[in-house]
Amino acid sequence: MARAMPKTVLVIPCFDEASRLRPEAFEQSLQRDPETDFFFVDDGSRDGTPRILDDLASGSSDRIRVLHQATNRGKAEAVRLGMKAALDGGADYAGYFDADLATPLEELARLRSVLEDKNAIQMVFGSRVQLMGRTIERRPLRHYLGRVFATVVSQVLGLAVYDTQCGAKLFRSGPDIRRLFDEPFLSTWVFDVELIARWRAGEISDSLPAAERILYELPLNTWVDVAGSKVRPSDFVRALEEIWRIHRRYLAGGARPAARE
């Protein structure tokens, strides 16, 4: 008898992650959370990542699937391909976490509870807010660059968004969300911003609800910066260039709705 489709499919993009992957964390999650399966996208890794993922999948009773890319096509495309497969597969919710689990898998239940409790919400973004009683460990330089970046993004999108770049996202399955992942992204570094920009453009072209009504930022209880990240402070300039390209493609020429008060 075929197994029922899980409520949630979580996409994990991977590129040369053999030294940072924690297979036991995913195995424990399978036992703890019977409603969540995993879809790993190996983005042309050159180390032992493919073998680790295949070993994980072989012992998962089909709850872990792996897509192997022959060449490295970038995180944005890895996430897009994984999300298309997850959304087309019939799950209620689909999202993505970074392979290093800087956001622990235990946070997924909190993201999902937002979608379960708030019917109007289509996207839940984990947010790294350093509040008392939370464990948010982030290098100071990346934190301050992130605040500058968030200010630029908020101005471009016309939204008071706090943290688009945290690698913990969950979406409600449906045709409007699926369309966000139909085409390859312009950007390689800030595709999360491009997702919101695509929705913003759809407010005009497809009469989508205002982004303020369907996007929810959830402050995480735990986020810990893991050594070995491929993101460098110098990538900040490249990210700003991509923001400009996103603005020109989706939001220029009067396409952007005015920011709401």
C-alpha positions as CSV (number, residue, x, y, z in Angstrom):
1,M,0.0,0.0,0.0
2,A,1.4,3.4,-1.0
3,R,2.4,5.7,1.8
4,A,0.2,8.9,2.2
5,M,1.7,12.2,1.2
6,P,3.3,13.9,4.2
7,K,1.9,17.2,5.4
8,T,5.2,19.0,4.9
9,V,8.2,18.5,2.6
10,L,11.4,20.4,3.5
11,V,13.9,21.0,0.8
12,I,17.6,21.0,1.8
13,P,20.0,22.4,-0.9
14,C,23.6,21.0,-0.6
15,F,26.9,21.9,-2.2
16,D,30.1,20.4,-0.7
17,E,28.5,20.0,2.8
18,A,30.1,16.7,3.8
19,S,31.9,18.4,6.8
20,R,28.8,20.2,8.0
21,L,26.0,17.7,7.4
22,R,24.5,16.1,10.5
23,P,22.7,13.0,9.3
24,E,21.6,12.1,12.8
25,A,19.6,15.3,13.1
26,F,17.5,14.4,10.1
27,E,17.1,10.8,11.2
28,Q,15.9,12.0,14.6
29,S,13.5,14.4,12.9
30,L,11.9,11.5,11.0
31,Q,11.2,9.8,14.2
32,R,10.0,12.9,16.0
33,D,7.9,14.3,13.2
34,P,6.0,11.8,11.1
35,E,4.4,14.6,9.1
36,T,7.6,15.9,7.6
37,D,9.7,14.4,4.8
38,F,12.9,15.7,3.3
39,F,14.0,16.5,-0.3
40,F,17.7,17.0,-0.7
41,V,19.1,18.7,-3.8
42,D,22.8,17.9,-4.3
43,D,24.1,20.8,-6.4
44,G,27.0,19.0,-8.1
45,S,29.0,18.5,-4.9
46,R,32.6,17.4,-5.4
47,D,33.2,15.9,-1.9
48,G,31.4,13.1,0.0
49,T,28.0,14.8,0.1
50,P,26.3,12.6,-2.5
51,R,27.3,9.4,-0.6
52,I,26.1,10.8,2.7
53,L,22.8,11.8,1.2
54,D,22.3,8.4,-0.6
55,D,23.0,6.6,2.7
56,L,20.4,8.8,4.5
57,A,17.8,8.1,1.8
58,S,18.4,4.3,1.8
59,G,17.5,4.0,5.5
60,S,14.5,6.4,5.4
61,S,11.6,4.2,4.1
62,D,11.2,6.7,1.2
63,R,10.8,9.7,3.5
64,I,14.1,11.2,2.2
65,R,14.6,11.7,-1.5
66,V,17.7,13.0,-3.2
67,L,18.0,14.9,-6.5
68,H,21.6,14.8,-7.8
69,Q,22.6,17.7,-10.1
70,A,25.5,16.8,-12.5
71,T,27.0,20.3,-12.2
72,N,26.8,23.1,-9.8
73,R,24.0,25.5,-10.7
74,G,23.8,27.5,-7.5
75,K,21.7,27.5,-4.4
76,A,18.8,29.5,-6.0
77,E,18.3,26.9,-8.7
78,A,18.7,24.0,-6.2
79,V,16.0,25.5,-4.0
80,R,13.7,26.2,-7.0
81,L,13.9,22.7,-8.4
82,G,13.4,21.2,-4.9
83,M,10.4,23.4,-4.2
84,K,8.8,22.7,-7.6
85,A,9.1,18.9,-6.8
86,A,7.7,19.4,-3.3
87,L,4.8,21.6,-4.3
88,D,3.9,19.5,-7.3
89,G,3.9,16.4,-5.1
90,G,0.8,17.2,-3.1
91,A,2.1,18.2,0.3
92,D,0.2,20.9,2.2
93,Y,3.3,22.9,3.0
94,A,6.8,23.1,1.5
95,G,9.8,25.0,2.5
96,Y,13.6,25.0,2.8
97,F,16.3,25.1,5.5
98,D,20.0,25.4,5.1
99,A,22.0,22.2,5.1
100,D,24.1,23.3,8.1
101,L,20.9,23.5,10.3
102,A,21.9,26.9,11.6
103,T,18.1,26.9,12.1
104,P,17.4,23.7,14.0
105,L,14.8,21.4,12.6
106,E,12.8,21.9,15.8
107,E,11.9,25.3,14.6
108,L,9.9,23.8,11.7
109,A,6.9,23.0,13.9
110,R,6.7,26.7,14.9
111,L,6.7,27.9,11.3
112,R,4.1,25.3,10.4
113,S,1.8,26.4,13.3
114,V,1.6,29.9,11.8
115,L,0.2,28.4,8.5
116,E,-2.1,26.2,10.5
117,D,-3.5,28.9,12.7
118,K,-3.6,31.8,10.2
119,N,-5.5,30.8,7.0
120,A,-4.6,34.0,5.1
121,I,-0.8,33.5,5.5
122,Q,1.0,32.0,2.4
123,M,4.7,32.4,3.4
124,V,6.4,32.2,6.8
125,F,10.0,33.5,7.0
126,G,12.2,32.7,10.0
127,S,13.7,35.9,11.3
128,R,16.9,36.3,13.3
129,V,15.9,38.8,16.0
130,Q,18.2,39.1,19.0
131,L,15.7,39.1,21.8
132,M,16.2,38.2,25.5
133,G,15.5,34.6,26.1
134,R,16.4,33.5,22.5
135,T,19.7,32.0,21.2
136,I,20.7,34.0,18.1
137,E,24.4,33.7,17.6
138,R,25.6,35.7,14.6
139,R,28.9,37.3,13.8
140,P,28.7,41.1,14.5
141,L,29.9,42.1,11.0
142,R,27.3,39.9,9.3
143,H,24.6,41.2,11.6
144,Y,25.3,44.9,10.9
145,L,25.7,44.3,7.1
146,G,22.4,42.4,7.4
147,R,20.7,45.4,8.9
148,V,21.9,47.7,6.1
149,F,20.8,45.1,3.5
150,A,17.3,44.8,5.2
151,T,16.9,48.5,5.0
152,V,17.6,48.6,1.3
153,V,15.3,45.6,0.7
154,S,12.5,47.2,2.6
155,Q,12.8,50.4,0.5
156,V,12.9,48.4,-2.8
157,L,9.9,46.2,-1.9
158,G,7.9,48.8,-0.1
159,L,7.6,46.5,2.9
160,A,9.0,46.7,6.4
161,V,10.7,43.3,6.2
162,Y,13.2,42.5,8.8
163,D,15.2,39.5,7.6
164,T,14.8,38.0,4.1
165,Q,18.1,36.0,4.2
166,C,17.5,33.6,7.0
167,G,17.6,30.2,5.5
168,A,14.3,29.0,7.1
169,K,11.2,29.4,5.0
170,L,7.8,27.6,4.8
171,F,5.0,28.1,2.2
172,R,1.4,27.0,1.9
173,S,0.9,24.9,-1.2
174,G,-1.3,26.4,-3.9
175,P,-1.3,27.7,-7.4
176,D,-0.1,31.3,-6.5
177,I,2.9,30.0,-4.6
178,R,3.7,27.4,-7.2
179,R,4.0,30.1,-9.9
180,L,6.7,31.9,-7.8
181,F,9.0,28.9,-8.6
182,D,8.1,28.4,-12.2
183,E,11.0,30.3,-13.8
184,P,14.7,30.3,-12.9
185,F,15.7,33.2,-10.7
186,L,17.6,36.3,-11.9
187,S,19.6,36.3,-8.7
188,T,21.9,33.7,-7.2
189,W,22.4,35.3,-3.8
190,V,19.1,37.0,-2.9
191,F,16.4,34.8,-4.5
192,D,14.4,35.1,-1.3
193,V,13.9,38.8,-2.1
194,E,13.1,37.9,-5.7
195,L,10.3,35.6,-4.4
196,I,8.7,38.6,-2.6
197,A,9.2,40.8,-5.7
198,R,7.4,38.3,-7.9
199,W,4.5,38.3,-5.5
200,R,4.6,42.1,-5.4
201,A,4.4,42.3,-9.2
202,G,1.5,39.8,-9.1
203,E,-0.4,42.2,-7.0
204,I,-0.8,44.3,-10.1
205,S,-0.8,41.7,-12.9
206,D,-2.8,38.9,-11.2
207,S,-4.7,40.8,-8.4
208,L,-2.9,38.9,-5.7
209,P,-3.5,39.9,-2.1
210,A,-1.1,42.5,-0.7
211,A,2.2,41.0,0.5
212,E,1.6,42.4,4.0
213,R,-1.5,40.1,4.3
214,I,0.2,36.9,3.2
215,L,3.8,37.1,4.5
216,Y,4.6,36.5,8.2
217,E,8.0,36.9,9.8
218,L,8.5,34.6,12.8
219,P,11.4,35.4,15.3
220,L,13.3,32.2,15.8
221,N,14.1,30.8,19.2
222,T,17.4,29.5,18.0
223,W,19.8,30.3,15.2
224,V,23.5,29.6,15.4
225,D,26.1,30.6,12.8
226,V,27.9,27.5,11.7
227,A,31.5,27.6,10.6
228,G,32.2,27.0,7.0
229,S,29.6,29.3,5.4
230,K,30.2,30.1,1.7
231,V,28.9,33.6,2.2
232,R,31.5,36.3,2.6
233,P,31.2,40.0,3.6
234,S,32.4,40.9,0.1
235,D,29.3,39.2,-1.3
236,F,27.4,42.2,0.1
237,V,28.2,44.3,-2.9
238,R,27.1,41.5,-5.3
239,A,23.8,41.2,-3.4
240,L,23.1,44.9,-3.8
241,E,23.7,44.6,-7.5
242,E,21.2,41.7,-7.6
243,I,18.7,43.8,-5.7
244,W,18.9,46.5,-8.4
245,R,18.3,43.9,-11.1
246,I,15.3,42.6,-9.2
247,H,13.9,46.1,-8.9
248,R,14.3,46.7,-12.6
249,R,12.7,43.4,-13.6
250,Y,9.7,43.3,-11.3
251,L,9.1,46.6,-9.6
252,A,10.3,49.5,-11.8
253,G,8.0,51.6,-14.0
254,G,5.2,52.0,-11.5
255,A,4.7,48.3,-11.0
256,R,5.5,48.4,-7.3
257,P,2.5,49.1,-5.1
258,A,2.9,52.0,-2.7
259,A,4.1,51.0,0.8
260,R,1.2,50.7,3.3
261,E,1.3,52.6,6.5
